[in-house]
Amino acid sequence: EAQVTQNPRYLITVTGKKLTVTCSQNMNHEYMSWYRQDPGLGLRQIYYSMNVEVTDKGDVPEGYKVSRKEKRNFPLILESPSPNQTSLYFCASSRRGGRFGDEQYFGPGTRLTVT
Amino acid sequence: KQEVTQIPAALSVPEGENLVLNCSFTDSAIYNLQWFRQDPGKGLTSLLLIQSSQREQTSGRLNASLDKSSGRSTLYIAASQPGDSATYLCAVEGSGTYKYIFGTGTRLKVLA
């Protein structure tokens, strides 16, 4: 089944404790992206990747890191989480981005709480 | 900076009604516009993608149009059903930026 998977689905952590949220897709998609969703602010893009080893900042990259060493995986790293990073996080992928961009497929979401 | 607005924020209609959801964007330099639905506590499901060179796309009871020059898109839902109740989001991919900007959504409730 074609899908985007995220782990963990729920995470409660403390300020400053490094964490990684994994994202994997099995559709051989080139474009992958991370978003956070907050009440009243909607979905905002954190980072995106046009292809392996190519990543760039979205609108809200502060406090986050990403890497794209393999086509299928795009982990989101919070080196020193803070309470303002409490949010619902989504990973998404599409066959391509840009001029010939395709529809995005979303993962189920990761609900992160930082205390 | 691209801004995407969806009006109304919430909408309640009786079953069977045809309805239109609106999405407007400030910068017409886009690659594409995509409509999604999101059910409570769930991820997003893609409904329709319109490339910048296209005027509309159709899937079943859904029809989305794009007027890039005026910065507007509409999602038309025919013969609405209670199962259509969800939040509908639009997003644009900026030309040359490869970034996606989302609207804050329209929460639709279809009453049986």
Contacts between the chains, C-beta under 8 A, distances in Angstrom:
chain1	res1	chain2	res2	distance
A	31	B	98	7.8
A	33	B	100	6.8
A	35	B	100	7.9
A	35	B	102	7.7
A	40	B	104	7.4
A	41	B	104	7.4
A	42	B	89	7.5
A	42	B	102	5.2
A	42	B	103	6.7
A	42	B	104	4.0
A	42	B	105	6.5
A	43	B	44	7.9
A	43	B	89	7.0
A	43	B	91	7.5
A	43	B	102	4.0
A	44	B	102	7.3
A	45	B	99	5.7
A	45	B	100	5.4
A	45	B	101	7.5
A	48	B	98	6.3
A	48	B	99	6.8
A	48	B	100	7.7
A	50	B	98	6.2
A	56	B	98	7.1
A	58	B	99	5.7
A	58	B	100	7.8
A	59	B	99	6.8
A	59	B	101	7.4
A	90	B	43	6.2
A	90	B	44	7.0
A	92	B	44	7.6
A	97	B	31	7.9
A	97	B	93	6.9
A	97	B	98	4.9
A	98	B	31	5.9
A	98	B	93	7.6
A	98	B	98	5.5
A	99	B	31	5.6
A	99	B	95	7.9
A	101	B	31	5.1
A	101	B	32	5.1
A	101	B	49	7.8
A	101	B	51	7.8
A	101	B	93	5.4
A	102	B	49	6.9
A	103	B	34	6.0
A	103	B	46	4.2
A	103	B	49	4.4
A	104	B	34	6.6
A	104	B	44	7.7
A	104	B	46	6.2
A	104	B	91	7.9
A	104	B	100	7.4
A	105	B	46	6.8
A	106	B	36	7.8
A	106	B	43	4.2
A	106	B	44	4.2
A	106	B	45	7.4
A	106	B	46	7.9
A	107	B	43	6.0
A	108	B	42	7.1
A	108	B	43	4.9
A	109	B	42	7.5
A	109	B	43	5.3
